Amino acid sequence: MTPSERDREDFAFLLDSARSARSQGLTQFLHLDQPIGIWNYIRIANEIAIAMPPGRLLDWGCGLGQMTYLLKRRGFTVVAFDTADTASGLPSLPVTKDLNVVSAIHATDLPFPDQSFDAVLSCGVLEHVDEFSQPGNERRSLSEIHRVLRIGGYFPIYQLPQRYTWQEAVTRTLGIGYSHPRRFGAGEIRSLLTDAGFRVQYLRRNNLFPKNLTGVPDAIRRAYSRIARPIIGLDLLLSRIPGLNQIAGVLELLARRQDITPPMARSS
């Protein structure tokens, strides 16, 4: 099977899961209930497979398991992790059928030994950890991720909301869709990762065009999604333009664990 054939199979499988969720009246899958959202997750999985060798990877905050599924298909040994309330309430969908989730009370406590993973993925998760417990838990989460990663292990971060994004401004003004209460500047996330014992290999901006159309009228969603793949390609180009990319929706990073004791761990 060629990579493009695999991508088309993955798209059909996840779209089937989204349609199954819609038929059941479930709302948890709305972020994937549009072709552009699915193709974007496939793009992320392909980038991860290029950026690092297959190994044991923790899908931190796996949700419904779309990244667990995609990364297994790309040769990774994936352990799915989420909070106990999320893991216990998974709907019956094709993508969740074989999803075995390791859970804990909250995302800041990982029930794994030290240096037990070659990579840890945060895809739309880090910005939420303070919502579920107490402010400051993003630092505790980064410390835990550092602990369970082997030295030199990879920490890809995707879907991290950028502080100054036009989409969030429109969402808050018009009351359409979901607005993230926690957003990050590039310097801030670099500093947080450095303090946690990571070295940032690259940081870039993406999502000048939104990929999550939750709350947008169905007619617009359908029209937008007919040209999903060209939009993703154009987005990748435009999001590299200095100045313009300052209002893109998200930050995307690849960090690696250093062989040091992070300052935040020494001070705790």
N, C-alpha and C positions, 0 to 999 in steps of 0.2 A: 504494500500500500504506500503510495506517495504521500508526502506531507499535505498536499492540497486535497487528496482524497480523504485523508484522515480528518482534516479540518471540516470538510463538508459533512462527514459522518457525525462529528462532534456537534456541529451546528444543528443538524436534524434531531439528534438525541436531546439536546438541551431545549430546543424549541418544542419538542413533544412534551417535555417535563413542564414547560411553561404553560402549554395549552391544557395539560392535565390539571395544573393548579387553578387555572382560570375556570375550568368546568366544575371544579369543586368549590368555587367561590372563595379561594384562599388568597390572601393579600401578601403573604411573605415572598412571593415570587415575582412581584410586579417589577422589580429592578431588572429582571431578565425577560420580561414579557414583551420584548421588541428585538428585532434582528440586530440592531446596532449594538445593543448591550451584550448579546451573545457573541458577536464577532469581536467585540472589544476584549472579552474574557479570553477568547481563543488567541487573540494577538498577544495578550499578557503571558499566557502559558507558553507560546512559542518563543517569546523573548527570554523567559526564564530558562527554557531548555537550551537556548544558545549561549546564555551568559554563564552557565555553570554545568559541571558534569552531573549526570544522574547520581543520586545518593538517597540517603534517608532524610526526608523533608517533613517538617511539621507545618500543617496548614492551620495556622493559629487564628481561631475564630472562623471556622470553616463554613458556618451558616448552613446552607442547603447542600453544600458539597460540590458546587460546580468546579472549583479549582482543584479539589481533591481528584475528581474524575478526570479532568483535563491533564493534570500532571502525571497521574498514573499512566495515562495513555502515551505519555512522552518519556516513559522509562524510569520515573522516580518511584521510590518506595515511600508512600505518603501515609502519615499518621494524622488523622483528622481530630482536631481539638476544638471544644467550645464550652461555654458555660453550661451548667447543669440544666437551667431552665430552657435554654435553646435546644440542647441535645434531647431532652425528654419530650419535646413537642414537635418533632419532625413530621411533616405530612407524608402521606404515601404517594410518592412520585417516582418515575423511572430513575432519576438521578440520586434519590435517597434510598433506593432499594437495598443496595449493598454497602451503605455508608455506616461504618462502625465508628462512633464518635467517643473518644476519651473525653471525660468532662471533669470540671472542678466547679467550686462555688462561684468563682469569678476569674476573669482572664489574667489576673495578676499572680496567680499561683499555678505553676505548671507541675503536674505530678510525674515528672521525668527525672532520671539521674543527670548529673553533670555531664556535659559534653556528649550528649546522646544523639545529636542530629548534625547532619552536614549542612543543612539549610533550614531556615524558618521563614515562612511567608506571612507577611501582613498585607492583606488585600482588603482595604476598607474597614480596618479594625482599630488601629492605634488611636484614631481620633475619637473613639467611642468609650475607651476604658474609664475615663473620668465620670461618664454619665451613670455608670452602673455601681459605683462605689464612692470614692472620695477623691477630690482634686489632688493631683500629684501622683496618681497611680500610673500615668504614662511612664514616669521615671522608674517606678517599681516594675512595670511590665518590661521595659527595656533591660533592666538588670536581670530579670528572670530569663529573658531570651538570650542574653549574653551567657548566662550560666549553662543553659542546655545546649548551646552551640559548641561544636568542637572549635579549637583554635584554628583560625583561618576560614571558618564556616561562613556561609553566605546569608545575608539578611536582605532580601528584596522587599521593597515597600511600594505598594501601588494604591491608587485611589485615595491618596492623602490630600484632603481639601486644602487648597492654597488660600492664603489670607485674603488677598485682593483679587477676587474673581467676579466677573460680570454676572455669571450665572447665579451665584449666591445673592448678589445685590437685587437682581430681578425677582428671585424667589421670595426674598424677604419683603420686597415692596408690593408685589402682586399677590402674595400668599398662595403661590402655585408650587406644588411639589414639596420637597424636603430641604430644609436649610440646616447645615451642620453648625451646632453651637461652638464647636472647637475647630479652628483653622490654623494653619501653620505658615510662617514665613520660611524661606529657604535657609537663612542664617540661623533661625531658631532650631530647626530640626537638625541641622548640622551640629550645632552646639550640644543638643540633647544626645545625639548619637556618640559624639566624641566623649562626652562625660560618662556615657555608659560603656565605654571601652570598644567602640567600633571605629573603623576608618571608612569614610564614604568614598566609594570608587567613582560614582557619577551621580549627578542630580540633574533632572530635567523637568520641564513643565509640559503638560498635556491637557487635552479636553478644552480647547477653545470652542469646540462644538460639543454639546452635552451628549452623554451616552446613556444616562438614566432619565427616561421620560415619564417617570411616575408623576401623576397628577395632571399631565398634559392631555387635552382632549384626544379621543381615539382617532379622529380623522387626521389630525396633525401627526400623530404617532405613526399611522400607516403610511402617510406620504413621506415622512422623514426616513422611515426604515426601508423604503424601496431603493434608496441609494446609500445604504448603510456602509458598504465596503469602500466606495469612493470617498465618502465623508471621513472615514477613519484614515485613509491615506493622505487626504488633504490636511487633516488635522495634524498629523505627524510632521508635515512640512511647515505649516504655519506656526506651530508651537515651538519651532526652533528659531523664530525671528525675534531678536532682542527687542525689548520694549513691548511689542504686541503680546509676547508670551507672559508678561507680568499679570495679565488679567485672565489667563487660562485657569481651568477649573481645579486641576490637581497637580501635585508633585509626585514624581516617580524617582526612586532612589535604589541604588544597590550598595549595601555596606557589607563589611566583613569584620568578624570578631578578631580583636587583637589579643596578643598574649600578655595582657596586663590586668591588674586588678582595677576596675573602673573607679574613679573618684567617688561616685555616688555610693558604691558598695563599701568603700573604706570609711565613709562618713556615717553609714547607717548602723 
